[in-house]
């Protein structure tokens, strides 16, 4: 490995996850004049429902997969086709003359203001979830029932936390846990961090926290310490060989609880659960929400990015999709708002909660009014 490898890894990490000047440079680069963007069209079987995404390429990783899964669950099998990469001008044209039932655009906060407001909502591109830590972190942030459930699982499996600080610990985690987990959970859509960045930009400034069950490490997280050790970022996660049994046993849940306990013992004042998507219906969002973190805009280059969603058709499939897909949206004051759809025959999904610290109220949208004029 050359001497330049650590520097290259550090620069790539700052480019993808940096704050301050790095984030501003990334924002300007992403919106350079004449830039072309991603374009995908999703169509459900029998043309029951169609959705077009145009915008920042990260949208095909962070936005489209969940929307595609929601389409498949409520409108049948979904096929995807690549469209001609648009410029911003063509995206603006598409917003005024859409050709699909739902239009989703990934663009900057400033550009969203130029898009038609009718029958539309605006989402953050990504969200951040952080938890303040003290000596009683688990007890102060987690409900009594949740604590009792975890305590029972912990006794049953004998889970303990092990801190790994040697390069061999990172290699074990990365090769035996993280990569297999990404492959088994996400397949071709797996999103991860390469080895050089994991080693030089994350592990060099942090450690691996393992969940040990007897003589086996069954799960773990690669965490980066920042702000002089006061903030711990949970960056990469994995279970042994990516095996589903460790999800069923609750070992993944143990990663979060044991990390919180380790942080409380080692002077960490804040744990960052890393980025998330603005879809409260996702299982990972619901789990993290039960730990009562503060939800906020990201601090990296995603901070000023937005997702514009517009309904351009009024069909049963469109209504089913919107009611089944609660959202975190952004209001005129840039605050995050829990948003649910409903109509006279489709009650809002009260079982999918999106409230919490940092979420400023809830909005229930009547589709009979929202879709007026389609």
N, C-alpha and C positions, 0 to 999 in steps of 0.2 A: 504494500500500500504506500502510495507516495505521500510526501509531507503535505501536499495540497489537499488531500482527501478530507481531513477534518475541517479545513476552511471552506471547502466546497459544500460539505454537508451542513455546516452552520449557515452559510448563505442561503441554501435551498430551504432550510427550516425557517429562516427569517422571511423569505419571500412568500412562503405558503402560510405561515402562522404568526408572523411578526406584527408588532403594534407600532404606533407612532409613525415615524417617517417611512418605515418599510411598508406599512399598511397603506399610507397615502400614495406611495409610488406604485404599489400594485393596483390601486383603484384607478389611477390615471392611465396606467398601461392597459388595463382591461377596457377602457372606454376611448381609446385612441380613435381619431376620425378615420372613417373608412373601414373600421374593423368589421369582420363578418362573424356571425354568431351561430350557435347550434340551432338545429331545426328538426324536430321529430313529431310525427303524427301517430297517435294511438287510435285504433278503431276496434270496437267490440264486435263480436259476431253478429251478423245480420244487420250491421249498421245501426245497432240500438243506441250506441253512444260513441262520440268521437271527441278527441282532445288533441290540440296542437300546442307544443311547447317551442318557443323561440327565445333565445337569449343567451346569457352567460353559459359556457359549456358545463360548469359545475352543476347546473340545474339537472342535467341528465343523470347525475350521481345522487344529489341530495333531494331533488324535488320529484322527478318523474317516477322512480321506482314505487313509492308509496301510492301515488295517484294511479299508476297502472294497476297495482294490486287492488285498490278500491274499485276501479272499473271492472276488473275481472270478477270480483266478489259480487257485484250488483248488476252487471250487464253481460256476463259471459266471457269466454276466451278473448284475449286481446292480441292484436297483431300490431307491429310497429314498423314504420317506414321512415327513411331519412328524407328530409326535404332539402331544397336548395338553401345553402347558408345565407341568411339575410343580413343586410346592413340595418342600422337603426331606422333608416328611412322606410325600409320595407316592413319592419316590425310595426312602425307607427301606422302604416297603411293597413296592415293586417288587423290592427285593433279597431279600425273604423269599418273594415269590410271582412269580417271573419268568415271562414268557410267550414268551421267545425262547431260542434255543440258547446264546447268549452275552449277558451283560449287562455293560455298561461304564458306570461312573458317574464323573463328574468332580466332586470335592468337596474339602473341606478335610482336612488331616491329622487333625484332631480327629474329624471325622465318620466317617472311615474306620473308626475304632475301634468304632463302633456297628454296623457291617455284618457279616453272617455271614462267618466265616472259612473255612468249608468250601468246597473247590473254587474257591478264589479266590487271586489274587495282587494285590499293590499296586505300582503304578509311580509314579515321579515324573511330574508333569505335563509338565515340561520339564527339560532338563539344560543344564549349562554346560560348555564345553570351552576350557581356557586353556593356553598354552604359555609356559614361562619362556624368556627370550631372553638370549643372551650373544653375544660376538664371533664365536663359531663356531656360531651357532644352528642353521643348516641341517645342519651336519655332526654336531652332537651329538645331534640329536633324530630325524633321518631315517636309515633304514637305508642301507647302502652301495649296495645294488641299486637302491633308489628314487632315490638321488642320481644314480647313473649314468644311469638312464633319463631323468631330467629334464635332465641336462646334455646328453644327446644331442638331446633335443627342442629345448633352448634354442639349441644350435648350428645345428640345422636351420632354425629359424624366425627366428633372430636377435633373440630377445626381450630387451628392456631395460625397465627401470622408469622411468617418468616421473611426477614429482610435480606435481599440479595444484592451485594455490592461488587461482586467479582464479575469479570467479563464472561466467565463460564456460566454464571447465573443468567446473564442477558442472553447468551446463546441458547440455553435451555428454554427460556421463556419464548424467545423469538421463533426458534425452529420447531419446538414441540407444542407450543401453545398458540401463539398469536397467528402465525401463518395458517396452520390447520383450521383454526376457528374462523378466520376470514373466508377460507375456501369453502368450509362446510355451511356457513351461514349465508354467504352472499354469492358464491359461485363466481361467474364471470364479472359480476358487478362489485366484487370485493374492492374496497378502498382501504389503503394502508399506507405505511411509511416504509421506505426502503431501509436496508440494514445500515448503511452509512449514516443516515440521519438518526436512526434509532440509537446507534452507538455514540456518535460524536455530539449530537445536538440534544438528545434526551437523556440517555443513561449517564453521560459524562457529568450532567448537572442534576442527577437524581438517583434512582434505585428501582429495583423490582420488588414489589411486595407480593409474596406468594401466599396462597391458602394451602396449608398442609393438612392432609387427612391421614393420620397414622404415619407411615413411612413414605407417603406419596405427596408430591406437589400436584394439586388437582386444578388450580386456577391461579391467575396472577394478573398484575397490572404494572406496566412500565410508567412510572411517575416522574415528572420533572419538577424540581424545586426552584422557585423563583422568589424575588423580593427578599433575598437574604435568608431563604428558608421559611419565610412566613406564609407562602402560598404553595400548595401542592396541586399540580395539574395531572389528572388521570388521563394519560395520552393513549396508550395502547392496552388492550385487554385480550385475554384468551383463556381457554380451558384446555386441559391436557388432551392432546391429539384432536381437539375440536369435537370431542364426543358429546353427544346429546345428553348422556346420563348426568353430566355435571351441571347442565341447565336444570334438569328435572330434580336433582338433589338439592338445589339451592346454592351450589358453590359459587355461582356468579353473584348472587346476592351477598354472600360472605365477603367477596372482594371489596364491596363498598363499605360494609360494616367494619371490617378489620382495618381498612384504610383510614376510616374516620377515627378509629381508636388509636391507631399508630400516630396519626397526625396530632391528636390531643396530647399524647405522651411526649411528643418531640417538638413542642413549641410552634406548631403550625397553626396559624389563625384562620386560614381559609382553604377549603378544598374546592377545586374547580372540577366539576364532573365532565368537562369538555363540551364541545359543541353539540347541538341537537337540531332537529328539524321542527318546523312550526306546526306539527300535526299531533295534537294531544291523543289521538286514537292509537298511536304507536305504543307497543308494550313497554319499550325502554323509557318513553316519556312518563307513562303511568307509574312505573317503578320508581324512577328518580323523584317524581312529584311527591311520593309518600315519605321521602326523606326531608321534605320541606325546604328545598333550596330556593334561592332568589333567582327568578328568571329575568333576563335582561338581553339587550342587544349585544352582539359580540364586540370584542375590542380589537379584532383584526380587520382585514380588508373586507370582510362581509358586513361590517357595521352599517354601511350606507347602501347596501344592496337590498332590493325589494323583489317580491314576486307578485305580479299583477294577475289576478284570476277574474275572468269575465265569462258570464253565462250568455250564450248567444242563441240558445234553443230552449224551448219549454216543452219537455217531454217527460213521461214518467221516469225514464232512465236518468235524465238530468236531475230531477227532483230527488230520486232515490240516492243518487251519488252525493249530492250536496248535503242532505240530511245525515247521511252516514259518515260524513267527513268533517267533523268539527275542526276549527282552525284557530291559530293565534294570529290575529290581524293587528295592523298598525293604524291608530286613529290620527286625526289631524295634528295632534300634539306629539306625535311620535311615540305614544304610549302603547304598550302591548295590551290587547283586549281579547278575552276568550269569546269566540264567535260560533254560534250554533244556528243552523237553519231548521225550519219546520214549515208545515202547512196544515190545512184543516184535517188531513187524513194521515199525516206523518208527524208524530210528536218529536220534539227535539231529543237528542241523545243525552239524557240526563245521567246515563251511566258512564259517560266519558267526561271526566272532570278536567278542567284546565285552569282552575283558580289557584291562587298561591301568591307568595310574595313576588312583587314585580309585575303581576298581572292586574291591570287597573280596571276591574269590573268585567261584566259579561254583557254580550250583545246577542239577542235572539232575533233573527231575521225571518220575517214571514215571506215565504216564497211567492205567495199570491201578489204581494206588493213588489218584491224584489224583481220578479220577472215581467212586470208590467211593460208592455211595449215590444216584447220579443216578436 
